[in-house]
Amino acid sequence: MVEICDVSKSFGDFRAVDDASLALPKGEFLTILGPSGCGKTTLLRMIAGFSKPDAGKILINGGEVENVPPHKRSIGMVFQRLALFPHMTAAQNVAYPLKMRGFDTKTIPDRVSEYLKLVRLQGYEERRPHQLSGGQQQRVAIARALSFSPDLLLLDEPLSALDKKLREEMQLEFRRIQQELGVTTINVTHDQREALVMSDKIIVMNAGRIQQSDSPEAVYRAPSNRFVANFVGLTALFGGAIERVDDEGVVVRVGELALRARAGEALTPGASVDCAIRAEQIRILADDEENDTGRFDNTVTGKVDQRIFEGDRMVYQVTVPKLADATLFVFDHDPTHHAERGQSGALKLAWNARDMLTFPTNP
Amino acid sequence: MTLAILQRTDRFVSVVWPSGLHGMNGYLFLLPAVALVFILVIALGYMLEFSLHELDLSTYRLKEAYSLTNYQTILDRPVYLRVLWRSLLAALIVTVITVFLAFPYAYLMVRTSSAATRKFLLVALFLPFFIGQVVRAYGWLIILGKQGLLNSILTGLGLPALDLIYNYPAVILGLVQYMLPFAVLLLTPAVAAISEDVELASESLGANWLQTFRHVVIPMATPGLVGSSVVVFTLTLTDFAMPEILGGGTSDFIANAIYDSYFQISNIGLGAALAILLTLIGSALVALMFMIAGTGTLAVTEAEE
């Protein structure tokens, strides 16, 4: 459906997109995830036709689109600031692409009400954008981008300006609408939760390069490098050196301790690595609880630097002196019950080898 | 000593402007502007009064008795109706041409990605403001005059010289050139208020640039278009220098007729009547423009949010 082959784009000396390739089958929901300035919006704008790649090819439905202007491409786009037409009503906004694309005028009113119904905005036909709430404006923007049945839907961070609750509601709405219509969709965001919730597939980008292209589960559970591990989820990262590699995995020397980690890429003893462990995979042991049963592969004791109360959980930021003062993050999901923990300033932490990843340190 | 003065000043201020009035401090700053406008209204009142008295040709004073003779004269003498019609037509033509030319200028100035281009356009826009209207009119004389630049080129090429000045088109040309910066200045914020995303959205929805322009850019720029049209229209309608210098008596506007009434034939009453008529027609037309374009256009700038 959409194929991007070795596309690059520079602005002056700045390489915004560096040799990016991807392929998206019909009907799938792809999210390009990355921090601001990673090139994801530049890539999206090239797909939309607002700018041309310096090198590489973009194919939509098997055809190269380099010389196809935006208005001749069959692409619906929802913009970051929505870009609704303020002088038109909701219905007129939705009817606009139909008129511009020469739909039979007799069918337009039916189509408009069909799509306003799809986004659950019946009764708001005559309102102008400024008479609608943020969420309702989103719905008009989606209806407008879809009413002409485009081959492809592009979302340029349209949810980033909404408050958390509305954003989460709209994430599910976008997903519902996308699945109902089966429209191929590319979404761009810096919000990892949005990417995980909405997508069939996630591409993580950084500094113009694609870092990983995988299912949401794979991106979360098996990040392909240090950047992805750090960007998705709350992850502690610290340096170490491979001590030995055996059948069960690897042993990493960090400060005074030897930790067991999941076997990663082929690593040789002595190689320096970055270790990554996610906050939710670390258990807090009671002060008198010993790891004598061997339930956990690694146990350390650290000092609580910070306690961040997040309502449903407490986040502890813990420094471990024996791990060369590495900082770990850990969740306590029952803060009321465990309130006494951490008060003493010391916390006993444990985790398993399969949850700890190692990546070769970048030279 | 100083303290005593300060204390006395304080006491004086508290009497003139008691603290209870401090909530209205902001209005205090409005006073000079309000006073200026008010003085103008007083002058207009006097003008209205003058216009209602006929000139006594034996004394060259205005008669005591009230009459509509001056207005009757204006309506009876074809020359005044011609002047009126000429001014209105010029205002219309100049407005249309100026706004038509100013819009692309403002658009390019807002949208260009090159800082150098924007700077050049800005400087070119403000430069004419340093040169007064009269100087610019004389500039046109140098270029278009009988022995002007253009004609010497023509005769140099063996072509006959043309009469390029002292006619209506020359006045229109001079006025368009004079009004252009005003129009651009008033259109620029209106264009800047249209986010580029809206145009891109229109394109991705299937509109070519012409359709985008017609259905999105123009409607969204309406407040600026109305504003600049009103300004250009009224400035042209009331203009004096261009018809005086470039028209050379062939293309007098109302302002020239008023001037002649006051200073050539010394008929204050008639001049006042013409001035009142000009004010009424101008105000009525501006009101009409706002009504047609919708007074709401001034509120369209309401955020999209």
Chai-1 contact restraints between the chains, C-beta under 6 A:
chainA,res_idxA,chainB,res_idxB,connection_type,confidence,min_distance_angstrom,max_distance_angstrom,comment,restraint_id
A,A48,B,S204,contact,1.0,0.0,6.0,A-B,restraint_1
A,F50,B,L200,contact,1.0,0.0,6.0,A-B,restraint_2
A,P70,B,E203,contact,1.0,0.0,6.0,A-B,restraint_3
A,P70,B,S204,contact,1.0,0.0,6.0,A-B,restraint_4
A,H71,B,E203,contact,1.0,0.0,6.0,A-B,restraint_5
A,H71,B,G206,contact,1.0,0.0,6.0,A-B,restraint_6
A,H71,B,A207,contact,1.0,0.0,6.0,A-B,restraint_7
A,H71,B,N208,contact,1.0,0.0,6.0,A-B,restraint_8
A,I75,B,S204,contact,1.0,0.0,6.0,A-B,restraint_9
A,M77,B,S204,contact,1.0,0.0,6.0,A-B,restraint_10
A,F79,B,D197,contact,1.0,0.0,6.0,A-B,restraint_11
A,F79,B,A201,contact,1.0,0.0,6.0,A-B,restraint_12
A,R81,B,D197,contact,1.0,0.0,6.0,A-B,restraint_13
A,A83,B,D197,contact,1.0,0.0,6.0,A-B,restraint_14
A,A83,B,V198,contact,1.0,0.0,6.0,A-B,restraint_15
A,A83,B,A201,contact,1.0,0.0,6.0,A-B,restraint_16
A,P86,B,E304,contact,1.0,0.0,6.0,A-B,restraint_17
A,H87,B,P219,contact,1.0,0.0,6.0,A-B,restraint_18
A,Y96,B,L205,contact,1.0,0.0,6.0,A-B,restraint_19
A,P97,B,L205,contact,1.0,0.0,6.0,A-B,restraint_20
A,P97,B,G206,contact,1.0,0.0,6.0,A-B,restraint_21
A,M100,B,L205,contact,1.0,0.0,6.0,A-B,restraint_22
A,M100,B,G206,contact,1.0,0.0,6.0,A-B,restraint_23
A,M100,B,A207,contact,1.0,0.0,6.0,A-B,restraint_24
A,M100,B,Q211,contact,1.0,0.0,6.0,A-B,restraint_25
A,R101,B,G206,contact,1.0,0.0,6.0,A-B,restraint_26
A,P129,B,E304,contact,1.0,0.0,6.0,A-B,restraint_27
A,H130,B,E302,contact,1.0,0.0,6.0,A-B,restraint_28
